Amino acid sequence: MLKRFIVRILGCALGIVLSAKYISGVDVEGSASSLFIGGLILAALISFVDPLLKIVTFPLRLLTLNLFSLVIDMAMVWITQAASPGLNIEGFTALFLATIIIYLTNAILWTILSPLLKS
């Protein structure tokens, strides 16, 4: 369980770094500690709040063919940037693209590292 959470923190932090590098409206200020805090906040939200929201919004996600999950994921990234002192996301487009990059980075990292976590 702890290994999975650490992988999720690393994936979120790496996704934030990639978003800041490739998207013009995303800025990460400060040192690596502020990046770690942002990754920790986002990983905690994804691990604990996201499953509850996806259960509660199941009918809406069913009606929208699961596209409402993207809105939930964007809300998680928005809450993270509001709570993290060194992360600034300006505009809806930057938030949308940053969410996609962060979640793709998490998925790729999880695919690569999940066989190592099972042993």
VMD Tcl script that builds the backbone (N, CA, C; Angstrom):
set m [mol new atoms 357]
animate dup $m
set s [atomselect $m all]
$s set {name element resname resid chain x y z} {
  {N N MET 1 A 0.823 -1.198 0.000}
  {CA C MET 1 A 0.000 0.000 0.000}
  {C C MET 1 A 0.862 1.255 0.000}
  {N N LEU 2 A 1.882 1.283 0.831}
  {CA C LEU 2 A 2.757 2.448 0.890}
  {C C LEU 2 A 3.556 2.595 -0.394}
  {N N LYS 3 A 3.976 1.470 -0.973}
  {CA C LYS 3 A 4.711 1.519 -2.241}
  {C C LYS 3 A 3.843 2.113 -3.339}
  {N N ARG 4 A 2.579 1.727 -3.376}
  {CA C ARG 4 A 1.659 2.255 -4.382}
  {C C ARG 4 A 1.469 3.757 -4.206}
  {N N PHE 5 A 1.371 4.209 -2.969}
  {CA C PHE 5 A 1.187 5.629 -2.710}
  {C C PHE 5 A 2.440 6.416 -3.105}
  {N N ILE 6 A 3.611 5.862 -2.851}
  {CA C ILE 6 A 4.860 6.532 -3.238}
  {C C ILE 6 A 4.967 6.632 -4.760}
  {N N VAL 7 A 4.576 5.567 -5.460}
  {CA C VAL 7 A 4.571 5.613 -6.924}
  {C C VAL 7 A 3.588 6.667 -7.423}
  {N N ARG 8 A 2.448 6.780 -6.759}
  {CA C ARG 8 A 1.463 7.785 -7.149}
  {C C ARG 8 A 1.996 9.204 -6.902}
  {N N ILE 9 A 2.706 9.412 -5.793}
  {CA C ILE 9 A 3.307 10.729 -5.528}
  {C C ILE 9 A 4.325 11.065 -6.607}
  {N N LEU 10 A 5.176 10.103 -6.954}
  {CA C LEU 10 A 6.178 10.333 -7.992}
  {C C LEU 10 A 5.522 10.614 -9.343}
  {N N GLY 11 A 4.471 9.874 -9.657}
  {CA C GLY 11 A 3.761 10.100 -10.914}
  {C C GLY 11 A 3.120 11.470 -10.978}
  {N N CYS 12 A 2.531 11.897 -9.879}
  {CA C CYS 12 A 1.904 13.227 -9.840}
  {C C CYS 12 A 2.954 14.324 -9.957}
  {N N ALA 13 A 4.058 14.177 -9.236}
  {CA C ALA 13 A 5.121 15.183 -9.308}
  {C C ALA 13 A 5.719 15.242 -10.705}
  {N N LEU 14 A 5.952 14.087 -11.316}
  {CA C LEU 14 A 6.489 14.058 -12.673}
  {C C LEU 14 A 5.500 14.655 -13.663}
  {N N GLY 15 A 4.220 14.377 -13.490}
  {CA C GLY 15 A 3.193 14.969 -14.345}
  {C C GLY 15 A 3.129 16.480 -14.205}
  {N N ILE 16 A 3.297 16.978 -12.995}
  {CA C ILE 16 A 3.310 18.427 -12.776}
  {C C ILE 16 A 4.521 19.050 -13.461}
  {N N VAL 17 A 5.685 18.400 -13.354}
  {CA C VAL 17 A 6.895 18.918 -14.007}
  {C C VAL 17 A 6.715 18.943 -15.522}
  {N N LEU 18 A 6.184 17.864 -16.093}
  {CA C LEU 18 A 5.971 17.824 -17.539}
  {C C LEU 18 A 4.944 18.865 -17.977}
  {N N SER 19 A 3.917 19.055 -17.175}
  {CA C SER 19 A 2.918 20.074 -17.497}
  {C C SER 19 A 3.527 21.470 -17.480}
  {N N ALA 20 A 4.358 21.727 -16.488}
  {CA C ALA 20 A 4.999 23.041 -16.398}
  {C C ALA 20 A 5.969 23.270 -17.558}
  {N N LYS 21 A 6.572 22.205 -18.025}
  {CA C LYS 21 A 7.536 22.335 -19.113}
  {C C LYS 21 A 6.857 22.572 -20.459}
  {N N TYR 22 A 5.739 21.901 -20.711}
  {CA C TYR 22 A 5.137 21.925 -22.036}
  {C C TYR 22 A 3.879 22.784 -22.177}
  {N N ILE 23 A 3.302 23.248 -21.084}
  {CA C ILE 23 A 2.086 24.055 -21.157}
  {C C ILE 23 A 2.406 25.451 -20.654}
  {N N SER 24 A 2.014 26.445 -21.430}
  {CA C SER 24 A 2.412 27.816 -21.102}
  {C C SER 24 A 1.707 28.380 -19.871}
  {N N GLY 25 A 0.532 27.914 -19.507}
  {CA C GLY 25 A -0.176 28.465 -18.362}
  {C C GLY 25 A 0.121 27.783 -17.041}
  {N N VAL 26 A 1.041 26.825 -17.041}
  {CA C VAL 26 A 1.361 26.082 -15.815}
  {C C VAL 26 A 2.766 26.457 -15.373}
  {N N ASP 27 A 2.887 26.920 -14.142}
  {CA C ASP 27 A 4.182 27.320 -13.590}
  {C C ASP 27 A 4.398 26.656 -12.241}
  {N N VAL 28 A 5.620 26.186 -12.025}
  {CA C VAL 28 A 6.012 25.636 -10.731}
  {C C VAL 28 A 7.100 26.540 -10.184}
  {N N GLU 29 A 6.817 27.168 -9.053}
  {CA C GLU 29 A 7.766 28.083 -8.430}
  {C C GLU 29 A 8.322 27.429 -7.173}
  {N N GLY 30 A 9.535 27.775 -6.843}
  {CA C GLY 30 A 10.130 27.247 -5.627}
  {C C GLY 30 A 11.029 26.064 -5.904}
  {N N SER 31 A 11.311 25.347 -4.856}
  {CA C SER 31 A 12.262 24.244 -4.948}
  {C C SER 31 A 11.548 22.921 -5.151}
  {N N ALA 32 A 12.292 21.853 -5.015}
  {CA C ALA 32 A 11.737 20.513 -5.166}
  {C C ALA 32 A 10.749 20.194 -4.042}
  {N N SER 33 A 10.877 20.859 -2.922}
  {CA C SER 33 A 9.944 20.591 -1.822}
  {C C SER 33 A 8.526 21.049 -2.166}
  {N N SER 34 A 8.388 22.181 -2.857}
  {CA C SER 34 A 7.053 22.619 -3.256}
  {C C SER 34 A 6.465 21.687 -4.306}
  {N N LEU 35 A 7.317 21.132 -5.167}
  {CA C LEU 35 A 6.861 20.148 -6.138}
  {C C LEU 35 A 6.422 18.865 -5.434}
  {N N PHE 36 A 7.176 18.450 -4.423}
  {CA C PHE 36 A 6.812 17.268 -3.644}
  {C C PHE 36 A 5.491 17.487 -2.915}
  {N N ILE 37 A 5.278 18.675 -2.380}
  {CA C ILE 37 A 4.022 18.980 -1.687}
  {C C ILE 37 A 2.854 18.904 -2.666}
  {N N GLY 38 A 3.034 19.456 -3.861}
  {CA C GLY 38 A 1.986 19.374 -4.874}
  {C C GLY 38 A 1.690 17.934 -5.258}
  {N N GLY 39 A 2.739 17.131 -5.447}
  {CA C GLY 39 A 2.536 15.724 -5.763}
  {C C GLY 39 A 1.873 14.973 -4.632}
  {N N LEU 40 A 2.235 15.298 -3.395}
  {CA C LEU 40 A 1.635 14.649 -2.226}
  {C C LEU 40 A 0.157 15.000 -2.096}
  {N N ILE 41 A -0.180 16.259 -2.287}
  {CA C ILE 41 A -1.584 16.678 -2.188}
  {C C ILE 41 A -2.414 16.004 -3.266}
  {N N LEU 42 A -1.911 16.018 -4.505}
  {CA C LEU 42 A -2.659 15.411 -5.595}
  {C C LEU 42 A -2.778 13.902 -5.412}
  {N N ALA 43 A -1.723 13.250 -4.965}
  {CA C ALA 43 A -1.778 11.810 -4.732}
  {C C ALA 43 A -2.774 11.469 -3.624}
  {N N ALA 44 A -2.824 12.277 -2.582}
  {CA C ALA 44 A -3.789 12.042 -1.505}
  {C C ALA 44 A -5.221 12.232 -2.002}
  {N N LEU 45 A -5.441 13.260 -2.811}
  {CA C LEU 45 A -6.778 13.478 -3.361}
  {C C LEU 45 A -7.194 12.332 -4.280}
  {N N ILE 46 A -6.264 11.882 -5.119}
  {CA C ILE 46 A -6.573 10.785 -6.035}
  {C C ILE 46 A -6.834 9.493 -5.258}
  {N N SER 47 A -6.090 9.272 -4.204}
  {CA C SER 47 A -6.221 8.016 -3.461}
  {C C SER 47 A -7.459 7.958 -2.576}
  {N N PHE 48 A -7.834 9.088 -1.994}
  {CA C PHE 48 A -8.891 9.048 -0.988}
  {C C PHE 48 A -10.192 9.719 -1.412}
  {N N VAL 49 A -10.132 10.855 -2.064}
  {CA C VAL 49 A -11.344 11.599 -2.408}
  {C C VAL 49 A -11.914 11.149 -3.753}
  {N N ASP 50 A -11.047 10.885 -4.714}
  {CA C ASP 50 A -11.476 10.533 -6.065}
  {C C ASP 50 A -12.371 9.287 -6.111}
  {N N PRO 51 A -12.041 8.203 -5.409}
  {CA C PRO 51 A -12.947 7.044 -5.456}
  {C C PRO 51 A -14.336 7.339 -4.894}
  {N N LEU 52 A -14.394 8.146 -3.849}
  {CA C LEU 52 A -15.702 8.500 -3.279}
  {C C LEU 52 A -16.525 9.341 -4.249}
  {N N LEU 53 A -15.875 10.304 -4.900}
  {CA C LEU 53 A -16.590 11.131 -5.872}
  {C C LEU 53 A -17.060 10.323 -7.069}
  {N N LYS 54 A -16.261 9.352 -7.475}
  {CA C LYS 54 A -16.662 8.545 -8.619}
  {C C LYS 54 A -17.823 7.612 -8.277}
  {N N ILE 55 A -17.937 7.207 -7.028}
  {CA C ILE 55 A -19.092 6.407 -6.618}
  {C C ILE 55 A -20.339 7.280 -6.575}
  {N N VAL 56 A -20.219 8.468 -5.997}
  {CA C VAL 56 A -21.370 9.355 -5.866}
  {C C VAL 56 A -21.878 9.833 -7.229}
  {N N THR 57 A -20.967 10.073 -8.152}
  {CA C THR 57 A -21.362 10.602 -9.459}
  {C C THR 57 A -21.528 9.511 -10.515}
  {N N PHE 58 A -21.702 8.279 -10.096}
  {CA C PHE 58 A -21.830 7.181 -11.056}
  {C C PHE 58 A -22.953 7.390 -12.075}
  {N N PRO 59 A -24.150 7.801 -11.662}
  {CA C PRO 59 A -25.203 7.998 -12.679}
  {C C PRO 59 A -24.828 9.066 -13.720}
  {N N LEU 60 A -24.206 10.132 -13.270}
  {CA C LEU 60 A -23.797 11.185 -14.205}
  {C C LEU 60 A -22.688 10.700 -15.133}
  {N N ARG 61 A -21.773 9.918 -14.596}
  {CA C ARG 61 A -20.706 9.369 -15.432}
  {C C ARG 61 A -21.278 8.365 -16.428}
  {N N LEU 62 A -22.302 7.647 -16.039}
  {CA C LEU 62 A -22.946 6.695 -16.939}
  {C C LEU 62 A -23.649 7.424 -18.083}
  {N N LEU 63 A -24.324 8.516 -17.770}
  {CA C LEU 63 A -25.015 9.297 -18.800}
  {C C LEU 63 A -24.041 9.960 -19.782}
  {N N THR 64 A -22.894 10.362 -19.297}
  {CA C THR 64 A -21.937 11.067 -20.151}
  {C C THR 64 A -20.868 10.145 -20.718}
  {N N LEU 65 A -21.083 8.843 -20.615}
  {CA C LEU 65 A -20.116 7.850 -21.104}
  {C C LEU 65 A -18.742 8.050 -20.481}
  {N N ASN 66 A -18.749 8.321 -19.186}
  {CA C ASN 66 A -17.555 8.471 -18.341}
  {C C ASN 66 A -16.758 9.745 -18.620}
  {N N LEU 67 A -17.292 10.670 -19.388}
  {CA C LEU 67 A -16.586 11.933 -19.611}
  {C C LEU 67 A -16.606 12.831 -18.377}
  {N N PHE 68 A -17.559 12.609 -17.490}
  {CA C PHE 68 A -17.603 13.404 -16.265}
  {C C PHE 68 A -16.412 13.095 -15.359}
  {N N SER 69 A -15.776 11.950 -15.560}
  {CA C SER 69 A -14.565 11.632 -14.801}
  {C C SER 69 A -13.471 12.655 -15.067}
  {N N LEU 70 A -13.429 13.174 -16.282}
  {CA C LEU 70 A -12.448 14.211 -16.606}
  {C C LEU 70 A -12.719 15.476 -15.796}
  {N N VAL 71 A -13.975 15.808 -15.590}
  {CA C VAL 71 A -14.326 16.972 -14.771}
  {C C VAL 71 A -13.884 16.742 -13.324}
  {N N ILE 72 A -14.078 15.536 -12.816}
  {CA C ILE 72 A -13.638 15.208 -11.460}
  {C C ILE 72 A -12.122 15.313 -11.357}
  {N N ASP 73 A -11.421 14.772 -12.358}
  {CA C ASP 73 A -9.958 14.826 -12.350}
  {C C ASP 73 A -9.452 16.267 -12.445}
  {N N MET 74 A -10.134 17.085 -13.245}
  {CA C MET 74 A -9.750 18.499 -13.325}
  {C C MET 74 A -9.976 19.200 -11.992}
  {N N ALA 75 A -11.029 18.836 -11.290}
  {CA C ALA 75 A -11.279 19.422 -9.968}
  {C C ALA 75 A -10.175 19.041 -8.994}
  {N N MET 76 A -9.685 17.817 -9.079}
  {CA C MET 76 A -8.581 17.383 -8.210}
  {C C MET 76 A -7.317 18.205 -8.478}
  {N N VAL 77 A -7.018 18.439 -9.746}
  {CA C VAL 77 A -5.833 19.240 -10.089}
  {C C VAL 77 A -6.039 20.691 -9.662}
  {N N TRP 78 A -7.259 21.203 -9.815}
  {CA C TRP 78 A -7.532 22.582 -9.416}
  {C C TRP 78 A -7.404 22.756 -7.905}
  {N N ILE 79 A -7.913 21.803 -7.130}
  {CA C ILE 79 A -7.775 21.858 -5.674}
  {C C ILE 79 A -6.303 21.778 -5.286}
  {N N THR 80 A -5.542 20.959 -6.001}
  {CA C THR 80 A -4.107 20.843 -5.720}
  {C C THR 80 A -3.394 22.160 -5.961}
  {N N GLN 81 A -3.698 22.831 -7.056}
  {CA C GLN 81 A -3.018 24.099 -7.314}
  {C C GLN 81 A -3.458 25.174 -6.342}
  {N N ALA 82 A -4.670 25.077 -5.824}
  {CA C ALA 82 A -5.127 26.036 -4.823}
  {C C ALA 82 A -4.450 25.792 -3.474}
  {N N ALA 83 A -4.155 24.529 -3.158}
  {CA C ALA 83 A -3.569 24.192 -1.857}
  {C C ALA 83 A -2.045 24.188 -1.877}
  {N N SER 84 A -1.458 24.061 -3.041}
  {CA C SER 84 A -0.008 23.986 -3.143}
  {C C SER 84 A 0.570 25.383 -3.369}
  {N N PRO 85 A 1.554 25.777 -2.565}
  {CA C PRO 85 A 2.066 27.146 -2.669}
  {C C PRO 85 A 2.869 27.424 -3.936}
  {N N GLY 86 A 3.487 26.432 -4.541}
  {CA C GLY 86 A 4.361 26.698 -5.679}
  {C C GLY 86 A 3.778 26.361 -7.029}
  {N N LEU 87 A 2.519 25.963 -7.094}
  {CA C LEU 87 A 1.915 25.548 -8.353}
  {C C LEU 87 A 0.877 26.568 -8.781}
  {N N ASN 88 A 1.031 27.082 -9.996}
  {CA C ASN 88 A 0.089 28.053 -10.541}
  {C C ASN 88 A -0.394 27.566 -11.895}
  {N N ILE 89 A -1.704 27.452 -12.049}
  {CA C ILE 89 A -2.309 27.080 -13.317}
  {C C ILE 89 A -3.269 28.199 -13.693}
  {N N GLU 90 A -3.039 28.799 -14.860}
  {CA C GLU 90 A -3.830 29.950 -15.284}
  {C C GLU 90 A -4.680 29.571 -16.482}
  {N N GLY 91 A -5.979 29.560 -16.306}
  {CA C GLY 91 A -6.891 29.330 -17.400}
  {C C GLY 91 A -7.409 27.908 -17.493}
  {N N PHE 92 A -8.566 27.799 -18.144}
  {CA C PHE 92 A -9.223 26.507 -18.276}
  {C C PHE 92 A -8.443 25.572 -19.201}
  {N N THR 93 A -7.917 26.102 -20.281}
  {CA C THR 93 A -7.180 25.265 -21.231}
  {C C THR 93 A -5.935 24.677 -20.591}
  {N N ALA 94 A -5.214 25.483 -19.834}
  {CA C ALA 94 A -4.016 24.985 -19.147}
  {C C ALA 94 A -4.393 23.926 -18.120}
  {N N LEU 95 A -5.504 24.120 -17.406}
  {CA C LEU 95 A -5.968 23.138 -16.431}
  {C C LEU 95 A -6.347 21.831 -17.127}
  {N N PHE 96 A -7.050 21.935 -18.243}
  {CA C PHE 96 A -7.461 20.755 -19.002}
  {C C PHE 96 A -6.248 19.974 -19.496}
  {N N LEU 97 A -5.299 20.656 -20.120}
  {CA C LEU 97 A -4.115 19.981 -20.652}
  {C C LEU 97 A -3.224 19.427 -19.544}
  {N N ALA 98 A -3.092 20.172 -18.454}
  {CA C ALA 98 A -2.289 19.694 -17.327}
  {C C ALA 98 A -2.915 18.432 -16.726}
  {N N THR 99 A -4.228 18.392 -16.618}
  {CA C THR 99 A -4.909 17.214 -16.093}
  {C C THR 99 A -4.642 16.000 -16.977}
  {N N ILE 100 A -4.727 16.179 -18.271}
  {CA C ILE 100 A -4.482 15.064 -19.189}
  {C C ILE 100 A -3.043 14.581 -19.072}
  {N N ILE 101 A -2.083 15.510 -19.031}
  {CA C ILE 101 A -0.677 15.117 -18.924}
  {C C ILE 101 A -0.403 14.410 -17.601}
  {N N ILE 102 A -0.936 14.931 -16.508}
  {CA C ILE 102 A -0.702 14.323 -15.193}
  {C C ILE 102 A -1.274 12.916 -15.136}
  {N N TYR 103 A -2.484 12.740 -15.628}
  {CA C TYR 103 A -3.093 11.418 -15.547}
  {C C TYR 103 A -2.474 10.430 -16.529}
  {N N LEU 104 A -2.030 10.891 -17.698}
  {CA C LEU 104 A -1.305 9.998 -18.608}
  {C C LEU 104 A 0.045 9.588 -18.023}
  {N N THR 105 A 0.717 10.534 -17.379}
  {CA C THR 105 A 1.993 10.217 -16.740}
  {C C THR 105 A 1.804 9.196 -15.631}
  {N N ASN 106 A 0.763 9.376 -14.838}
  {CA C ASN 106 A 0.462 8.398 -13.782}
  {C C ASN 106 A 0.165 7.023 -14.363}
  {N N ALA 107 A -0.605 6.981 -15.439}
  {CA C ALA 107 A -0.963 5.695 -16.045}
  {C C ALA 107 A 0.267 4.995 -16.617}
  {N N ILE 108 A 1.120 5.739 -17.294}
  {CA C ILE 108 A 2.322 5.140 -17.876}
  {C C ILE 108 A 3.268 4.668 -16.787}
  {N N LEU 109 A 3.481 5.502 -15.779}
  {CA C LEU 109 A 4.372 5.117 -14.684}
  {C C LEU 109 A 3.823 3.910 -13.930}
  {N N TRP 110 A 2.516 3.871 -13.728}
  {CA C TRP 110 A 1.907 2.744 -13.034}
  {C C TRP 110 A 2.044 1.465 -13.847}
  {N N THR 111 A 1.893 1.567 -15.164}
  {CA C THR 111 A 2.043 0.397 -16.036}
  {C C THR 111 A 3.456 -0.155 -15.980}
  {N N ILE 112 A 4.414 0.737 -15.928}
  {CA C ILE 112 A 5.825 0.308 -15.898}
  {C C ILE 112 A 6.199 -0.280 -14.540}
  {N N LEU 113 A 5.762 0.360 -13.464}
  {CA C LEU 113 A 6.227 -0.033 -12.127}
  {C C LEU 113 A 5.332 -1.034 -11.399}
  {N N SER 114 A 4.124 -1.267 -11.863}
  {CA C SER 114 A 3.235 -2.181 -11.133}
  {C C SER 114 A 3.749 -3.620 -11.074}
  {N N PRO 115 A 4.422 -4.149 -12.100}
  {CA C PRO 115 A 4.961 -5.514 -11.926}
  {C C PRO 115 A 6.038 -5.580 -10.830}
  {N N LEU 116 A 6.768 -4.502 -10.623}
  {CA C LEU 116 A 7.785 -4.486 -9.585}
  {C C LEU 116 A 7.188 -4.419 -8.186}
  {N N LEU 117 A 6.003 -3.862 -8.062}
  {CA C LEU 117 A 5.367 -3.702 -6.759}
  {C C LEU 117 A 4.719 -4.996 -6.276}
  {N N LYS 118 A 4.436 -5.901 -7.185}
  {CA C LYS 118 A 3.773 -7.142 -6.803}
  {C C LYS 118 A 4.701 -8.117 -6.109}
  {N N SER 119 A 5.990 -7.966 -6.321}
  {CA C SER 119 A 6.927 -8.899 -5.710}
  {C C SER 119 A 7.342 -8.487 -4.322}
}
mol reanalyze $m
mol bondsrecalc $m
mol representation Tube
mol addrep $m
